Amino acid sequence: MLNLIQADLYKMSKSFAIKILFVVTTLCALAVATMAYLIPQGQIDPKMAETFFLFSDVNMISILGAAIASIFICGDFDNKTIHDAIASGCSRGTVIFSKTIVFFCGLGFILLPYAIITGIALSSGSKFDMGSVAVGFLNMLTKESGIVFSASVLLKMIAVALTLMLVYMAQLSICVPLALVLKKPVLVVVIYYGFTLLCASFTGLRSSSEVFDKIFSLTPYGGNYMFITMSSGAGDFIKAIAVSLVFITVMLAVTYSIFRKSEIK
Amino acid sequence: MNVILERAGEKMKDYVLKTNNLTKSYHGVKVLEDVSVTLEAGKIYGLIGQNGAGKTTFMRIVAGLTFPTEGSAELFGKKGDKNLQYERKRLGCMIEYPSLIPYMTAQENLTYHRVIRGIPSKTIENELLELVGLSNTGKKKAKNFSLGMKQRLGIAIALLGEPELLILDEPINGLDPLGVVEIRNLLIKLCEERQITILISSHNLPELYHVATNYLIIHKGSIKKSITLAELDESCKHHILIGCDQPEKLVSVLEMQLGTTNYKVMPNKTVKLYDFLDDKELVARAFADNGIVVTNFSIEGDTLENYFISVIGGDQNA
């Protein structure tokens, strides 16, 4: 399995696409951080925050995360590298697990600009605010702006960043079965983006039905996992991590049950 | 006890692949039906069949890309899903298209596949590129390769890890005439020097005739014929097929008057004469002079193509 992961990381490092995605998320992270800086200063209309939400981590990762799954999982069917791995004696479970790990590494890589720029912005001590659209790293930027920096704050910031990344990975883990079953890049991106919009539309339902809210909070799309900040308690962190890990495990199990005996065309 | 085990082991080593009544159906349509073949070590097997005959499906089952509906396969004497998966580490495959990453160079592609196989030696990459004639491709990406270059790189990838069974589906597709000869010589060399068993499918039957030591003719999902090169040569050898009322006398004329023993008496009493193909008149006159009534006197013998057509049931199936 380590061989497969190492080989796929090598392949990813040679990919132009991952570099482009990294540049895109870096520019987007810079854009939203600038907006979050200019809005509280009154230089930009706060209504513009909704427009710039498009460049936020939560929105960009919904599109680009699914794109990574398309490029590096669906693409492996086109390149026949999945065929080669299986014909070389790798088990299908190993293939699924290693592809998922490398997919998560890719997600972590394109999320890095948001984490780093949020960290740099917070360390400046300036005021940032994106209003009601602040989710994920943008929420951390909004809620924690003006914080006094110290070693313990830095450690907690890293913990928040890693937890948010894990929640994102869990949310996107649904792309693993989608990519391995559909094998069509466009379908994976469209279905996943549509799914995230559907989940966002559940907000009203969550407030009206406690039962639905509880069930939904068992998935990384529910609860307040995307609103974790440095002020969140240890219980919030543990719950976010546990829900994410369990959801990833379920997705891997679903993928394995489908892919175990499927035709590899 | 040890002797028994050793002998059992020796027997296992006799074949690298054995299939037992392998059947594969898609939506109730059988694309492979009761395929039972045995591939011995150090031989080159030519898998011959029309498009849709089941060649690729057979190879895909062996490679683990699909599963049989019925029947089983044994690799290196091992059967069962887990064992087969493990034994596939001893395979090298290129089925349908080579497994290439388009944005990587030839060397980078080899590095990728070498790492997957856990081969630490980096020198093998240059050796294989040299072997398949791609050592001068430099920074050219695989997506810019010609079809022939892609095929060569696919073969190099299949050769990583010194496989004991090499499965090549149409490996000479897109190769120029010189490339065909180079790949042919390479396969023969691999088979002879490293005792690699090769299962190769191709539509280029004359080319396959130059490479294979054994042939498997597959038609509509069934193995119609399994034949060695020697048997094929025997079947295809050009001869005068003679039928007559007195075969004993005919043989006597051949030996005494025409001075040849290069003939064969068939079970149906016809005689295959491998000499005098360019001087049939002399033979005919000798028979007439001796009062032998000839009921058949024809030149017979086939090419692999004709033999294949005759095995699958004539031109109407070709």
HADDOCK unambig.tbl for C-alpha pairs under 7 A between the chains (distance, minus, plus):
assign (segid A and resid 3 and name CA) (segid B and resid 115 and name CA) 5.71 0.50 0.50
assign (segid A and resid 3 and name CA) (segid B and resid 116 and name CA) 4.92 0.50 0.50
assign (segid A and resid 3 and name CA) (segid B and resid 117 and name CA) 7.00 0.50 0.50
assign (segid A and resid 3 and name CA) (segid B and resid 118 and name CA) 5.89 0.50 0.50
assign (segid A and resid 4 and name CA) (segid B and resid 116 and name CA) 4.99 0.50 0.50
assign (segid A and resid 7 and name CA) (segid B and resid 112 and name CA) 5.22 0.50 0.50
assign (segid A and resid 7 and name CA) (segid B and resid 115 and name CA) 5.46 0.50 0.50
assign (segid A and resid 7 and name CA) (segid B and resid 116 and name CA) 5.73 0.50 0.50
assign (segid A and resid 10 and name CA) (segid B and resid 112 and name CA) 7.00 0.50 0.50
assign (segid A and resid 11 and name CA) (segid B and resid 112 and name CA) 6.82 0.50 0.50
assign (segid A and resid 15 and name CA) (segid B and resid 103 and name CA) 6.90 0.50 0.50
assign (segid A and resid 79 and name CA) (segid B and resid 99 and name CA) 5.53 0.50 0.50
assign (segid A and resid 79 and name CA) (segid B and resid 100 and name CA) 5.51 0.50 0.50
assign (segid A and resid 79 and name CA) (segid B and resid 101 and name CA) 5.70 0.50 0.50
assign (segid A and resid 80 and name CA) (segid B and resid 99 and name CA) 4.70 0.50 0.50
assign (segid A and resid 81 and name CA) (segid B and resid 99 and name CA) 5.46 0.50 0.50
assign (segid A and resid 83 and name CA) (segid B and resid 65 and name CA) 6.65 0.50 0.50
assign (segid A and resid 84 and name CA) (segid B and resid 99 and name CA) 6.49 0.50 0.50
assign (segid A and resid 86 and name CA) (segid B and resid 64 and name CA) 6.61 0.50 0.50
assign (segid A and resid 86 and name CA) (segid B and resid 65 and name CA) 7.00 0.50 0.50
assign (segid A and resid 87 and name CA) (segid B and resid 63 and name CA) 4.73 0.50 0.50
assign (segid A and resid 87 and name CA) (segid B and resid 64 and name CA) 5.96 0.50 0.50
assign (segid A and resid 87 and name CA) (segid B and resid 88 and name CA) 6.15 0.50 0.50
assign (segid A and resid 87 and name CA) (segid B and resid 93 and name CA) 6.88 0.50 0.50
assign (segid A and resid 88 and name CA) (segid B and resid 88 and name CA) 5.45 0.50 0.50
assign (segid A and resid 88 and name CA) (segid B and resid 89 and name CA) 4.87 0.50 0.50
assign (segid A and resid 88 and name CA) (segid B and resid 91 and name CA) 6.44 0.50 0.50
assign (segid A and resid 89 and name CA) (segid B and resid 85 and name CA) 4.88 0.50 0.50
assign (segid A and resid 89 and name CA) (segid B and resid 86 and name CA) 5.43 0.50 0.50
assign (segid A and resid 89 and name CA) (segid B and resid 87 and name CA) 6.83 0.50 0.50
assign (segid A and resid 89 and name CA) (segid B and resid 88 and name CA) 4.56 0.50 0.50
assign (segid A and resid 89 and name CA) (segid B and resid 89 and name CA) 4.71 0.50 0.50
assign (segid A and resid 90 and name CA) (segid B and resid 85 and name CA) 6.91 0.50 0.50
assign (segid A and resid 91 and name CA) (segid B and resid 85 and name CA) 6.72 0.50 0.50
assign (segid A and resid 263 and name CA) (segid B and resid 65 and name CA) 6.23 0.50 0.50
assign (segid A and resid 263 and name CA) (segid B and resid 66 and name CA) 5.00 0.50 0.50
assign (segid A and resid 264 and name CA) (segid B and resid 65 and name CA) 5.25 0.50 0.50
assign (segid A and resid 264 and name CA) (segid B and resid 66 and name CA) 6.42 0.50 0.50
